[in-house]
Amino acid sequence: MAINDIIMGLGIVLGVYIMYKLFFKKIKVDDDYQKVYDKVLTSEEYKVKGQYDK
């Protein structure tokens, strides 16, 4: 009984680890995407007229 519990516990831990790796590796943001995003936010070219004028 104790050996079955240990094996089941290791299986659950391994399953959770694999699920974590599968789902959360896709959330990382590309460097290229981040550069374009920062450029759009800070560029004068994309500034809306009157956006910061108050």
Residue pairs with C-beta under 8 A, 6 or more apart in sequence:
39 46
40 46
